[in-house]
């Protein structure tokens, strides 16, 4: 059977079926369209799009885009240690999702999930790569077969050539723009390359409606996100998932609209970004006026620091400002808080520290604030499915929000027990007591009362040790409009997060090399309980986003295999490529997170590639349709030899692009 290495080949008439038995595959969402080499289709239709495009007073702008794959490249590769004793498996692994590893391993081994224990030490980076179970079941099989403890660790070549990437995608988008610059209608088709198996791409297809269909106030809209099988290594979750390339397509398309109708790019964005009460593509209502004020803050940030055009010298100078929206799927978490006799607190959770500081800094700060102690007094127990309750996993910007809320609920139980015991000890009603600076104090009398250690000792003698458990899941208050979305795992998200990025670049017209002269970020953070950590996450995310935009390239051979084998053949951003990011933390937007917090790290990378592409397009004065914009590609654009994308495999007729 001939290989279908590209999505165009897989969708061509008469293409061989990569999964002839696709109809036997389980379908967990009702009403999903799938068939042939299309593993899944998620679509949204809201309003009369045909009527919007038929209006005589609209300007129609159409764009095509393509993005390549991006490899995660955490410094710690995937690895697992498995043992099998007395009928139980114990797996020590580097993962973001211990409970998923537990469930999948149990299923593979044919045992009840209670017979699998998963423990996770601090993880050396993940970025979405470790959001599934792959190496762990193999280690479990070998452990049971040999009767010995088995360690499996990927080599760097294994990690590069066989593990999931951010998927490559093809996008066609068109908009009908009214006489005042309003977006009357929008239509887009996104093809996501699943690789040989559907896997995580099935779930991630939902995100198109919440990224490509967000940020701007839309009239009528219809979007299709199709997951396509190809004879290539499977793809999967990557920080900001498909948001990174949908932001690229959306913001480049927006700039093309501005050029076509002759409107200033900042003015167009200010007129059209989401405002309080506006609806997204699925009909979800957004609360708060956030993006408009953030654009104003970006202009103020630029005015304070000054532009860097003078540093371009004889090179081509460009500047671009982009906006983005990431929607956090909060999901369920649980936590237990135990008070120790020395006044410290042990937090038991299945959430994993992957380098973001969410579990080592963010959640302990929330626990400490709730119990009136210093964060250094909070001990976080390493994730252990035998000791901790269920958690959906660390990723997607959900950890501080969901686990922080679960820990807050657990702290409420602990507070009540603490104050009840202290009330007896101090002969003061609980409502007149506060927890502050490691003490139970009488309100309005600093230094009064007694230490938490004293109260704990009293409780242990009279009531037993003090502990509490709590749980949290999304409040479910956000709703889409009935009948708009099909094939989606959810039609609304409880926690939108907004971003404004700006970059200034200099492009060498002789070599195509791009230097980032300045990079600015205004980020919606809800409330920054640890501003230094938040800024660190944003700084790192921007560098990774710049890598996606101009450096990192995964190439596939004629057989569909990945040609890069490690650091020597995959160009990650180096220290010399990094830029000091000017950051403005925008606080006060609505949030269901504890203490007003929001997720930080996903949205921070989302517009990196988009902003670089828009700035480079501004510099060279040419249409930019593809990422990454490596130096050879930039030179091909300047020399006029870069092929113009038209995507013949994505029809201009909507009805041809959806499964009936």
C-alpha positions, 0 to 999 in steps of 0.5 A: 500500500502506498504511504500517505505522508501528507494530509493532501495525499490522505484526503485525495480521491481513492487514497488507501484507508489507513484504518480500514476498520475505523467503524469499529472504533469506540466513539465517546461523543454523540453525533460525531462525523468521521470516516475514511482517513478523517479520524474526527471532525469537530465543527461549529455553526452559529448564524447564517454565514452564507447570508453574511458573505452574500451581503453587497457591502462586505469585503471578503478576505481569504487566507491560507496557512501551513505550520510544521511540527514542533518537538517538545525536547524537555531535558529529561526524556521519558522514563519509567521504573516498574516492579511487580510484586504480590500481584501489584505493579509499582511504577515510578515515572516521569509523567504529567498524568499519574492517574491516566498512567494508572488506568492505562497500565491496568487496562493493558495488563488486564488488572483492576486499577487498584493493583497499579500504584504510580509515584512521580518525582519532580519532572524535568520538563514536559510541555505536554509530551508526558500527558499520556501513558506509553513507556509505562505499560511496556515497563510493566509488561517486562517487569511481570515477564521477568519478575524483576524491576525494570527501567526503561528510559528513552534515548534522545534519538528515541525521544525525538523520532518516536514521541509525540510532536505538536501537530502540523496543520493546514488552515483556510480562513475567510472573513466578511468585513463590513463597511465599518471594519466589523467582522460580519462573517467568518469561516475556517477549516483546520486540518490537523495531522494526527499521524498514524493514530488519532490519540490526543488529536481527537480531544484537541480538535475541540480547541479550535473553536476556543482559539480560532473562534475567540479573541474577536467579536464575530457575526455569523461563524462556522469552523471545522477542525478535522483530524486526518490520519497519515503514515507518520508518527503520531502527534499530541498535546503541546503547550497551548495545543493547537492554539499556537498555530491557530493564533498564527493563522488568525493574526496573520489573517487579521493583518491581511484584512487590515491591509485590504480595507486600509485600516490601522492594525491596532485600530482594527483590533481595538474595534473588534476584540471581545468585550463584556457580554460578547459571544465566542464561536460556540455562543459562550458569553465572555465576562469582563472587558479585558482585551481592549484595556490590555491593548491600551496597556500595550501602547503605554508599555511601548511608550515607556520603553521606546521603540527599537527601530534605530537598532535595525541599522540597514536591515528591514524593520518590522513591528507587530501587535497580536492578541490571543485567547486561551480557554482553560479546561479546569477539570477535577482535582482533590487534595488533603491537608494534614497538620503536623505537630511542629506547625507545618502542613503536609499537602497530599495531591496527585498533581505533579511539579513539572518545572512551572512552580505550580506545586512547589510555589503556587499551591503552597502559597494558597495553602499558607494564605488560608492557614495563616502560616509561611509558605515554607511551612507547607510540605508537598508530598510527591504524587502517589496514586495510593495516597492521593485522590484523583487529579486530571493531570498537570497541564493546560494552565489548570494546576494552580486553579484546580488544585489550588481550589481543591487545597482551599476546600481542604484548608476550610475543613482544617481551619474549622477544626483549628478554630474550634479547638482554639476556641475551647483553649482560649475561651473565645468564640471561633468567629472572633479568632483569626489565623495569622503569622503561625498563631491563632489570634483574637481579632483586633489584638495582634500577638494575642492567642496562642501558636498553631502548634499549641492548638494542634497539640490540644487537638491531638489530645482531645479530638485527634490529629487535624486534617481535611480533604477537599475537591474541585471541578469546573463550576460549569457556569459557562454555556454554549448556545444549543445546537452550535457545536458538534463533535466537541468534548465541551462547547464552553470553557469556564476560564478564559485567559487573554494575551497581547504580544508585541515584537520588533524585529530586524531582518537581514535582506542578504541572509534572511536572519531575524533578530528580535529587537524587543518583545513585550507582553501584557498578560491577563493573570487574574491575580498574580500571587507570585509575580516573580514566578509568573514573569519567569513563566512568561519569559520562558514561554516567549522564548519557546514561542519564538523558537516555534516561529523562527527556529524549530523545524521537524522534517519528515522523510519520504517514508514519513519518518522524522529526520531530526535525531537530537539536539544536533539536528533540531534547532532549539533557541539558544541563550543568544536567541533569547530576548529580555521580555518587557512584561505588564501583568494585567490583574482584575479580570473575572476568574473562578480560580482561588484568590482570583488566580488564572493559569499562566503558562499556556497562553504565554506561548500562544502568540509567540509564533504569530507575533514573530510572523506578523512582525517579519511580514511587516518588515519584508512587506510580503505575505507570510503563510508558513511557520517556521520562518527560518532564515532560508524560508525568509530569503525565499520570500524575499527572492520571490521563490517561496511557493504561494499556498492555495490548499487545493485539498481544502475546498472553498465551498464549506459543504465540501469540507464537512462530512455529511 
